[in-house]
Amino acid sequence: MTATADPGDDRIDLVLFSLADSEAEAMLTARAACLRALERAPELIAWRLSDGAAGDGPGTR
């Protein structure tokens, strides 16, 4: 996993690498990991996945 964020920007771009049997499975796994992090990390309480997340969209606050 790598993450990038520009100062003053309300978004974080994540790149996750996953060994999966299909692209769909990899995307579901990545989305589930992000949702778990958003649910469990108090630091991320104001964050959400954008509507286009899971392959082509950034998460936003």
mmCIF file of the N, C-alpha and C atoms, coordinates in Angstrom:
data_MODEL
# 
_entry.id   MODEL 
# 
loop_
_atom_site.group_PDB 
_atom_site.id 
_atom_site.type_symbol 
_atom_site.label_atom_id 
_atom_site.label_alt_id 
_atom_site.label_comp_id 
_atom_site.label_asym_id 
_atom_site.label_entity_id 
_atom_site.label_seq_id 
_atom_site.pdbx_PDB_ins_code 
_atom_site.Cartn_x 
_atom_site.Cartn_y 
_atom_site.Cartn_z 
_atom_site.occupancy 
_atom_site.B_iso_or_equiv 
_atom_site.pdbx_formal_charge 
_atom_site.auth_seq_id 
_atom_site.auth_comp_id 
_atom_site.auth_asym_id 
_atom_site.auth_atom_id 
_atom_site.pdbx_PDB_model_num 
ATOM 1   N N  . MET A 1 1  ? 0.840   -1.156  0.000   1.00 0.00 ? 1  MET A N  1 
ATOM 2   C CA . MET A 1 1  ? 0.000   0.000   0.000   1.00 0.00 ? 1  MET A CA 1 
ATOM 3   C C  . MET A 1 1  ? 0.892   1.228   0.000   1.00 0.00 ? 1  MET A C  1 
ATOM 4   N N  . THR A 1 2  ? 0.512   2.213   -0.794  1.00 0.00 ? 2  THR A N  1 
ATOM 5   C CA . THR A 1 2  ? 1.147   3.530   -0.740  1.00 0.00 ? 2  THR A CA 1 
ATOM 6   C C  . THR A 1 2  ? 0.036   4.568   -0.637  1.00 0.00 ? 2  THR A C  1 
ATOM 7   N N  . ALA A 1 3  ? 0.354   5.680   -0.016  1.00 0.00 ? 3  ALA A N  1 
ATOM 8   C CA . ALA A 1 3  ? -0.613  6.760   0.129   1.00 0.00 ? 3  ALA A CA 1 
ATOM 9   C C  . ALA A 1 3  ? 0.070   8.080   -0.171  1.00 0.00 ? 3  ALA A C  1 
ATOM 10  N N  . THR A 1 4  ? -0.657  8.977   -0.830  1.00 0.00 ? 4  THR A N  1 
ATOM 11  C CA . THR A 1 4  ? -0.152  10.320  -1.090  1.00 0.00 ? 4  THR A CA 1 
ATOM 12  C C  . THR A 1 4  ? -1.234  11.329  -0.754  1.00 0.00 ? 4  THR A C  1 
ATOM 13  N N  . ALA A 1 5  ? -0.801  12.484  -0.282  1.00 0.00 ? 5  ALA A N  1 
ATOM 14  C CA . ALA A 1 5  ? -1.722  13.579  0.014   1.00 0.00 ? 5  ALA A CA 1 
ATOM 15  C C  . ALA A 1 5  ? -0.980  14.887  -0.195  1.00 0.00 ? 5  ALA A C  1 
ATOM 16  N N  . ASP A 1 6  ? -1.650  15.832  -0.815  1.00 0.00 ? 6  ASP A N  1 
ATOM 17  C CA . ASP A 1 6  ? -1.078  17.162  -0.985  1.00 0.00 ? 6  ASP A CA 1 
ATOM 18  C C  . ASP A 1 6  ? -1.477  18.025  0.202   1.00 0.00 ? 6  ASP A C  1 
ATOM 19  N N  . PRO A 1 7  ? -0.547  18.848  0.703   1.00 0.00 ? 7  PRO A N  1 
ATOM 20  C CA . PRO A 1 7  ? -0.876  19.727  1.828   1.00 0.00 ? 7  PRO A CA 1 
ATOM 21  C C  . PRO A 1 7  ? -2.075  20.612  1.483   1.00 0.00 ? 7  PRO A C  1 
ATOM 22  N N  . GLY A 1 8  ? -3.000  20.731  2.396   1.00 0.00 ? 8  GLY A N  1 
ATOM 23  C CA . GLY A 1 8  ? -4.170  21.568  2.203   1.00 0.00 ? 8  GLY A CA 1 
ATOM 24  C C  . GLY A 1 8  ? -5.265  20.921  1.371   1.00 0.00 ? 8  GLY A C  1 
ATOM 25  N N  . ASP A 1 9  ? -5.032  19.732  0.866   1.00 0.00 ? 9  ASP A N  1 
ATOM 26  C CA . ASP A 1 9  ? -6.031  19.034  0.058   1.00 0.00 ? 9  ASP A CA 1 
ATOM 27  C C  . ASP A 1 9  ? -6.826  18.107  0.964   1.00 0.00 ? 9  ASP A C  1 
ATOM 28  N N  . ASP A 1 10 ? -8.106  17.991  0.718   1.00 0.00 ? 10 ASP A N  1 
ATOM 29  C CA . ASP A 1 10 ? -8.956  17.122  1.529   1.00 0.00 ? 10 ASP A CA 1 
ATOM 30  C C  . ASP A 1 10 ? -9.134  15.757  0.882   1.00 0.00 ? 10 ASP A C  1 
ATOM 31  N N  . ARG A 1 11 ? -8.032  15.177  0.452   1.00 0.00 ? 11 ARG A N  1 
ATOM 32  C CA . ARG A 1 11 ? -8.115  13.839  -0.131  1.00 0.00 ? 11 ARG A CA 1 
ATOM 33  C C  . ARG A 1 11 ? -6.804  13.100  0.067   1.00 0.00 ? 11 ARG A C  1 
ATOM 34  N N  . ILE A 1 12 ? -6.916  11.804  0.094   1.00 0.00 ? 12 ILE A N  1 
ATOM 35  C CA . ILE A 1 12 ? -5.755  10.919  0.162   1.00 0.00 ? 12 ILE A CA 1 
ATOM 36  C C  . ILE A 1 12 ? -5.915  9.913   -0.959  1.00 0.00 ? 12 ILE A C  1 
ATOM 37  N N  . ASP A 1 13 ? -4.877  9.755   -1.753  1.00 0.00 ? 13 ASP A N  1 
ATOM 38  C CA . ASP A 1 13 ? -4.885  8.742   -2.807  1.00 0.00 ? 13 ASP A CA 1 
ATOM 39  C C  . ASP A 1 13 ? -4.151  7.511   -2.296  1.00 0.00 ? 13 ASP A C  1 
ATOM 40  N N  . LEU A 1 14 ? -4.812  6.367   -2.370  1.00 0.00 ? 14 LEU A N  1 
ATOM 41  C CA . LEU A 1 14 ? -4.218  5.105   -1.940  1.00 0.00 ? 14 LEU A CA 1 
ATOM 42  C C  . LEU A 1 14 ? -4.018  4.196   -3.144  1.00 0.00 ? 14 LEU A C  1 
ATOM 43  N N  . VAL A 1 15 ? -2.926  3.466   -3.105  1.00 0.00 ? 15 VAL A N  1 
ATOM 44  C CA . VAL A 1 15 ? -2.681  2.411   -4.088  1.00 0.00 ? 15 VAL A CA 1 
ATOM 45  C C  . VAL A 1 15 ? -2.442  1.138   -3.295  1.00 0.00 ? 15 VAL A C  1 
ATOM 46  N N  . LEU A 1 16 ? -3.279  0.148   -3.541  1.00 0.00 ? 16 LEU A N  1 
ATOM 47  C CA . LEU A 1 16 ? -3.144  -1.128  -2.855  1.00 0.00 ? 16 LEU A CA 1 
ATOM 48  C C  . LEU A 1 16 ? -2.810  -2.201  -3.872  1.00 0.00 ? 16 LEU A C  1 
ATOM 49  N N  . PHE A 1 17 ? -1.888  -3.051  -3.524  1.00 0.00 ? 17 PHE A N  1 
ATOM 50  C CA . PHE A 1 17 ? -1.527  -4.176  -4.370  1.00 0.00 ? 17 PHE A CA 1 
ATOM 51  C C  . PHE A 1 17 ? -2.053  -5.435  -3.697  1.00 0.00 ? 17 PHE A C  1 
ATOM 52  N N  . SER A 1 18 ? -2.772  -6.250  -4.447  1.00 0.00 ? 18 SER A N  1 
ATOM 53  C CA . SER A 1 18 ? -3.425  -7.411  -3.874  1.00 0.00 ? 18 SER A CA 1 
ATOM 54  C C  . SER A 1 18 ? -3.242  -8.623  -4.785  1.00 0.00 ? 18 SER A C  1 
ATOM 55  N N  . LEU A 1 19 ? -2.977  -9.759  -4.176  1.00 0.00 ? 19 LEU A N  1 
ATOM 56  C CA . LEU A 1 19 ? -2.973  -11.015 -4.925  1.00 0.00 ? 19 LEU A CA 1 
ATOM 57  C C  . LEU A 1 19 ? -4.386  -11.572 -4.848  1.00 0.00 ? 19 LEU A C  1 
ATOM 58  N N  . ALA A 1 20 ? -5.052  -11.616 -5.968  1.00 0.00 ? 20 ALA A N  1 
ATOM 59  C CA . ALA A 1 20 ? -6.439  -12.087 -6.002  1.00 0.00 ? 20 ALA A CA 1 
ATOM 60  C C  . ALA A 1 20 ? -6.659  -12.855 -7.294  1.00 0.00 ? 20 ALA A C  1 
ATOM 61  N N  . ASP A 1 21 ? -7.728  -13.615 -7.321  1.00 0.00 ? 21 ASP A N  1 
ATOM 62  C CA . ASP A 1 21 ? -8.044  -14.408 -8.513  1.00 0.00 ? 21 ASP A CA 1 
ATOM 63  C C  . ASP A 1 21 ? -8.616  -13.564 -9.642  1.00 0.00 ? 21 ASP A C  1 
ATOM 64  N N  . SER A 1 22 ? -9.131  -12.364 -9.310  1.00 0.00 ? 22 SER A N  1 
ATOM 65  C CA . SER A 1 22 ? -9.697  -11.507 -10.347 1.00 0.00 ? 22 SER A CA 1 
ATOM 66  C C  . SER A 1 22 ? -9.577  -10.044 -9.929  1.00 0.00 ? 22 SER A C  1 
ATOM 67  N N  . GLU A 1 23 ? -9.736  -9.165  -10.901 1.00 0.00 ? 23 GLU A N  1 
ATOM 68  C CA . GLU A 1 23 ? -9.718  -7.732  -10.609 1.00 0.00 ? 23 GLU A CA 1 
ATOM 69  C C  . GLU A 1 23 ? -10.880 -7.364  -9.675  1.00 0.00 ? 23 GLU A C  1 
ATOM 70  N N  . ALA A 1 24 ? -12.034 -7.951  -9.919  1.00 0.00 ? 24 ALA A N  1 
ATOM 71  C CA . ALA A 1 24 ? -13.199 -7.664  -9.085  1.00 0.00 ? 24 ALA A CA 1 
ATOM 72  C C  . ALA A 1 24 ? -12.941 -8.047  -7.627  1.00 0.00 ? 24 ALA A C  1 
ATOM 73  N N  . GLU A 1 25 ? -12.334 -9.204  -7.412  1.00 0.00 ? 25 GLU A N  1 
ATOM 74  C CA . GLU A 1 25 ? -12.021 -9.638  -6.046  1.00 0.00 ? 25 GLU A CA 1 
ATOM 75  C C  . GLU A 1 25 ? -11.022 -8.694  -5.394  1.00 0.00 ? 25 GLU A C  1 
ATOM 76  N N  . ALA A 1 26 ? -10.020 -8.261  -6.145  1.00 0.00 ? 26 ALA A N  1 
ATOM 77  C CA . ALA A 1 26 ? -9.024  -7.331  -5.613  1.00 0.00 ? 26 ALA A CA 1 
ATOM 78  C C  . ALA A 1 26 ? -9.674  -6.007  -5.223  1.00 0.00 ? 26 ALA A C  1 
ATOM 79  N N  . MET A 1 27 ? -10.583 -5.524  -6.047  1.00 0.00 ? 27 MET A N  1 
ATOM 80  C CA . MET A 1 27 ? -11.251 -4.253  -5.750  1.00 0.00 ? 27 MET A CA 1 
ATOM 81  C C  . MET A 1 27 ? -12.153 -4.376  -4.524  1.00 0.00 ? 27 MET A C  1 
ATOM 82  N N  . LEU A 1 28 ? -12.854 -5.483  -4.401  1.00 0.00 ? 28 LEU A N  1 
ATOM 83  C CA . LEU A 1 28 ? -13.691 -5.705  -3.221  1.00 0.00 ? 28 LEU A CA 1 
ATOM 84  C C  . LEU A 1 28 ? -12.848 -5.791  -1.956  1.00 0.00 ? 28 LEU A C  1 
ATOM 85  N N  . THR A 1 29 ? -11.717 -6.458  -2.045  1.00 0.00 ? 29 THR A N  1 
ATOM 86  C CA . THR A 1 29 ? -10.816 -6.576  -0.895  1.00 0.00 ? 29 THR A CA 1 
ATOM 87  C C  . THR A 1 29 ? -10.277 -5.214  -0.488  1.00 0.00 ? 29 THR A C  1 
ATOM 88  N N  . ALA A 1 30 ? -9.866  -4.408  -1.461  1.00 0.00 ? 30 ALA A N  1 
ATOM 89  C CA . ALA A 1 30 ? -9.335  -3.071  -1.172  1.00 0.00 ? 30 ALA A CA 1 
ATOM 90  C C  . ALA A 1 30 ? -10.415 -2.188  -0.553  1.00 0.00 ? 30 ALA A C  1 
ATOM 91  N N  . ARG A 1 31 ? -11.618 -2.236  -1.114  1.00 0.00 ? 31 ARG A N  1 
ATOM 92  C CA . ARG A 1 31 ? -12.716 -1.430  -0.573  1.00 0.00 ? 31 ARG A CA 1 
ATOM 93  C C  . ARG A 1 31 ? -13.034 -1.850  0.862   1.00 0.00 ? 31 ARG A C  1 
ATOM 94  N N  . ALA A 1 32 ? -13.075 -3.145  1.119   1.00 0.00 ? 32 ALA A N  1 
ATOM 95  C CA . ALA A 1 32 ? -13.359 -3.638  2.470   1.00 0.00 ? 32 ALA A CA 1 
ATOM 96  C C  . ALA A 1 32 ? -12.285 -3.178  3.451   1.00 0.00 ? 32 ALA A C  1 
ATOM 97  N N  . ALA A 1 33 ? -11.023 -3.202  3.043   1.00 0.00 ? 33 ALA A N  1 
ATOM 98  C CA . ALA A 1 33 ? -9.934  -2.750  3.918   1.00 0.00 ? 33 ALA A CA 1 
ATOM 99  C C  . ALA A 1 33 ? -10.084 -1.265  4.242   1.00 0.00 ? 33 ALA A C  1 
ATOM 100 N N  . CYS A 1 34 ? -10.426 -0.470  3.251   1.00 0.00 ? 34 CYS A N  1 
ATOM 101 C CA . CYS A 1 34 ? -10.620 0.966   3.479   1.00 0.00 ? 34 CYS A CA 1 
ATOM 102 C C  . CYS A 1 34 ? -11.808 1.207   4.410   1.00 0.00 ? 34 CYS A C  1 
ATOM 103 N N  . LEU A 1 35 ? -12.896 0.512   4.195   1.00 0.00 ? 35 LEU A N  1 
ATOM 104 C CA . LEU A 1 35 ? -14.064 0.682   5.056   1.00 0.00 ? 35 LEU A CA 1 
ATOM 105 C C  . LEU A 1 35 ? -13.775 0.275   6.494   1.00 0.00 ? 35 LEU A C  1 
ATOM 106 N N  . ARG A 1 36 ? -13.011 -0.811  6.682   1.00 0.00 ? 36 ARG A N  1 
ATOM 107 C CA . ARG A 1 36 ? -12.618 -1.211  8.045   1.00 0.00 ? 36 ARG A CA 1 
ATOM 108 C C  . ARG A 1 36 ? -11.787 -0.121  8.705   1.00 0.00 ? 36 ARG A C  1 
ATOM 109 N N  . ALA A 1 37 ? -10.848 0.446   7.960   1.00 0.00 ? 37 ALA A N  1 
ATOM 110 C CA . ALA A 1 37 ? -10.015 1.511   8.521   1.00 0.00 ? 37 ALA A CA 1 
ATOM 111 C C  . ALA A 1 37 ? -10.870 2.715   8.905   1.00 0.00 ? 37 ALA A C  1 
ATOM 112 N N  . LEU A 1 38 ? -11.815 3.086   8.059   1.00 0.00 ? 38 LEU A N  1 
ATOM 113 C CA . LEU A 1 38 ? -12.683 4.225   8.363   1.00 0.00 ? 38 LEU A CA 1 
ATOM 114 C C  . LEU A 1 38 ? -13.557 3.967   9.578   1.00 0.00 ? 38 LEU A C  1 
ATOM 115 N N  . GLU A 1 39 ? -13.978 2.739   9.775   1.00 0.00 ? 39 GLU A N  1 
ATOM 116 C CA . GLU A 1 39 ? -14.831 2.386   10.916  1.00 0.00 ? 39 GLU A CA 1 
ATOM 117 C C  . GLU A 1 39 ? -14.050 2.324   12.222  1.00 0.00 ? 39 GLU A C  1 
ATOM 118 N N  . ARG A 1 40 ? -12.779 1.946   12.161  1.00 0.00 ? 40 ARG A N  1 
ATOM 119 C CA . ARG A 1 40 ? -12.033 1.631   13.389  1.00 0.00 ? 40 ARG A CA 1 
ATOM 120 C C  . ARG A 1 40 ? -11.030 2.686   13.825  1.00 0.00 ? 40 ARG A C  1 
ATOM 121 N N  . ALA A 1 41 ? -10.628 3.581   12.941  1.00 0.00 ? 41 ALA A N  1 
ATOM 122 C CA . ALA A 1 41 ? -9.598  4.566   13.298  1.00 0.00 ? 41 ALA A CA 1 
ATOM 123 C C  . ALA A 1 41 ? -10.243 5.898   13.664  1.00 0.00 ? 41 ALA A C  1 
ATOM 124 N N  . PRO A 1 42 ? -10.155 6.302   14.918  1.00 0.00 ? 42 PRO A N  1 
ATOM 125 C CA . PRO A 1 42 ? -10.755 7.574   15.328  1.00 0.00 ? 42 PRO A CA 1 
ATOM 126 C C  . PRO A 1 42 ? -10.232 8.767   14.516  1.00 0.00 ? 42 PRO A C  1 
ATOM 127 N N  . GLU A 1 43 ? -8.997  8.676   14.055  1.00 0.00 ? 43 GLU A N  1 
ATOM 128 C CA . GLU A 1 43 ? -8.409  9.772   13.274  1.00 0.00 ? 43 GLU A CA 1 
ATOM 129 C C  . GLU A 1 43 ? -9.136  9.979   11.941  1.00 0.00 ? 43 GLU A C  1 
ATOM 130 N N  . LEU A 1 44 ? -9.861  8.965   11.506  1.00 0.00 ? 44 LEU A N  1 
ATOM 131 C CA . LEU A 1 44 ? -10.536 9.032   10.203  1.00 0.00 ? 44 LEU A CA 1 
ATOM 132 C C  . LEU A 1 44 ? -12.038 9.260   10.332  1.00 0.00 ? 44 LEU A C  1 
ATOM 133 N N  . ILE A 1 45 ? -12.497 9.696   11.497  1.00 0.00 ? 45 ILE A N  1 
ATOM 134 C CA . ILE A 1 45 ? -13.938 9.794   11.745  1.00 0.00 ? 45 ILE A CA 1 
ATOM 135 C C  . ILE A 1 45 ? -14.653 10.700  10.745  1.00 0.00 ? 45 ILE A C  1 
ATOM 136 N N  . ALA A 1 46 ? -13.996 11.730  10.254  1.00 0.00 ? 46 ALA A N  1 
ATOM 137 C CA . ALA A 1 46 ? -14.635 12.664  9.324   1.00 0.00 ? 46 ALA A CA 1 
ATOM 138 C C  . ALA A 1 46 ? -14.431 12.272  7.866   1.00 0.00 ? 46 ALA A C  1 
ATOM 139 N N  . TRP A 1 47 ? -13.796 11.132  7.626   1.00 0.00 ? 47 TRP A N  1 
ATOM 140 C CA . TRP A 1 47 ? -13.484 10.724  6.256   1.00 0.00 ? 47 TRP A CA 1 
ATOM 141 C C  . TRP A 1 47 ? -14.501 9.710   5.752   1.00 0.00 ? 47 TRP A C  1 
ATOM 142 N N  . ARG A 1 48 ? -14.613 9.621   4.422   1.00 0.00 ? 48 ARG A N  1 
ATOM 143 C CA . ARG A 1 48 ? -15.475 8.636   3.776   1.00 0.00 ? 48 ARG A CA 1 
ATOM 144 C C  . ARG A 1 48 ? -14.862 8.282   2.430   1.00 0.00 ? 48 ARG A C  1 
ATOM 145 N N  . LEU A 1 49 ? -15.296 7.175   1.873   1.00 0.00 ? 49 LEU A N  1 
ATOM 146 C CA . LEU A 1 49 ? -14.898 6.837   0.507   1.00 0.00 ? 49 LEU A CA 1 
ATOM 147 C C  . LEU A 1 49 ? -15.756 7.658   -0.438  1.00 0.00 ? 49 LEU A C  1 
ATOM 148 N N  . SER A 1 50 ? -15.144 8.146   -1.501  1.00 0.00 ? 50 SER A N  1 
ATOM 149 C CA . SER A 1 50 ? -15.937 8.882   -2.484  1.00 0.00 ? 50 SER A CA 1 
ATOM 150 C C  . SER A 1 50 ? -16.823 7.915   -3.250  1.00 0.00 ? 50 SER A C  1 
ATOM 151 N N  . ASP A 1 51 ? -17.821 8.428   -3.926  1.00 0.00 ? 51 ASP A N  1 
ATOM 152 C CA . ASP A 1 51 ? -18.747 7.591   -4.678  1.00 0.00 ? 51 ASP A CA 1 
ATOM 153 C C  . ASP A 1 51 ? -18.048 6.754   -5.734  1.00 0.00 ? 51 ASP A C  1 
ATOM 154 N N  . GLY A 1 52 ? -16.967 7.260   -6.290  1.00 0.00 ? 52 GLY A N  1 
ATOM 155 C CA . GLY A 1 52 ? -16.250 6.528   -7.332  1.00 0.00 ? 52 GLY A CA 1 
ATOM 156 C C  . GLY A 1 52 ? -15.116 5.666   -6.801  1.00 0.00 ? 52 GLY A C  1 
ATOM 157 N N  . ALA A 1 53 ? -14.989 5.547   -5.486  1.00 0.00 ? 53 ALA A N  1 
ATOM 158 C CA . ALA A 1 53 ? -13.887 4.777   -4.913  1.00 0.00 ? 53 ALA A CA 1 
ATOM 159 C C  . ALA A 1 53 ? -13.999 3.316   -5.273  1.00 0.00 ? 53 ALA A C  1 
ATOM 160 N N  . ALA A 1 54 ? -12.931 2.613   -5.158  1.00 0.00 ? 54 ALA A N  1 
ATOM 161 C CA . ALA A 1 54 ? -12.785 1.191   -5.496  1.00 0.00 ? 54 ALA A CA 1 
ATOM 162 C C  . ALA A 1 54 ? -12.253 1.067   -6.901  1.00 0.00 ? 54 ALA A C  1 
ATOM 163 N N  . GLY A 1 55 ? -11.292 1.871   -7.213  1.00 0.00 ? 55 GLY A N  1 
ATOM 164 C CA . GLY A 1 55 ? -10.628 1.716   -8.489  1.00 0.00 ? 55 GLY A CA 1 
ATOM 165 C C  . GLY A 1 55 ? -10.368 2.998   -9.217  1.00 0.00 ? 55 GLY A C  1 
ATOM 166 N N  . ASP A 1 56 ? -11.266 3.974   -9.118  1.00 0.00 ? 56 ASP A N  1 
ATOM 167 C CA . ASP A 1 56 ? -11.043 5.149   -9.934  1.00 0.00 ? 56 ASP A CA 1 
ATOM 168 C C  . ASP A 1 56 ? -11.326 6.460   -9.220  1.00 0.00 ? 56 ASP A C  1 
ATOM 169 N N  . GLY A 1 57 ? -11.541 6.449   -7.930  1.00 0.00 ? 57 GLY A N  1 
ATOM 170 C CA . GLY A 1 57 ? -11.828 7.708   -7.268  1.00 0.00 ? 57 GLY A CA 1 
ATOM 171 C C  . GLY A 1 57 ? -11.158 7.816   -5.919  1.00 0.00 ? 57 GLY A C  1 
ATOM 172 N N  . PRO A 1 58 ? -10.808 9.026   -5.518  1.00 0.00 ? 58 PRO A N  1 
ATOM 173 C CA . PRO A 1 58 ? -10.139 9.229   -4.234  1.00 0.00 ? 58 PRO A CA 1 
ATOM 174 C C  . PRO A 1 58 ? -11.123 9.241   -3.081  1.00 0.00 ? 58 PRO A C  1 
ATOM 175 N N  . GLY A 1 59 ? -10.624 8.965   -1.907  1.00 0.00 ? 59 GLY A N  1 
ATOM 176 C CA . GLY A 1 59 ? -11.400 9.169   -0.711  1.00 0.00 ? 59 GLY A CA 1 
ATOM 177 C C  . GLY A 1 59 ? -11.384 10.642  -0.364  1.00 0.00 ? 59 GLY A C  1 
ATOM 178 N N  . THR A 1 60 ? -12.436 11.150  0.231   1.00 0.00 ? 60 THR A N  1 
ATOM 179 C CA . THR A 1 60 ? -12.515 12.558  0.566   1.00 0.00 ? 60 THR A CA 1 
ATOM 180 C C  . THR A 1 60 ? -12.999 12.723  1.986   1.00 0.00 ? 60 THR A C  1 
ATOM 181 N N  . ARG A 1 61 ? -12.744 13.902  2.504   1.00 0.00 ? 61 ARG A N  1 
ATOM 182 C CA . ARG A 1 61 ? -13.207 14.239  3.851   1.00 0.00 ? 61 ARG A CA 1 
ATOM 183 C C  . ARG A 1 61 ? -14.424 15.103  3.707   1.00 0.00 ? 61 ARG A C  1 
# 
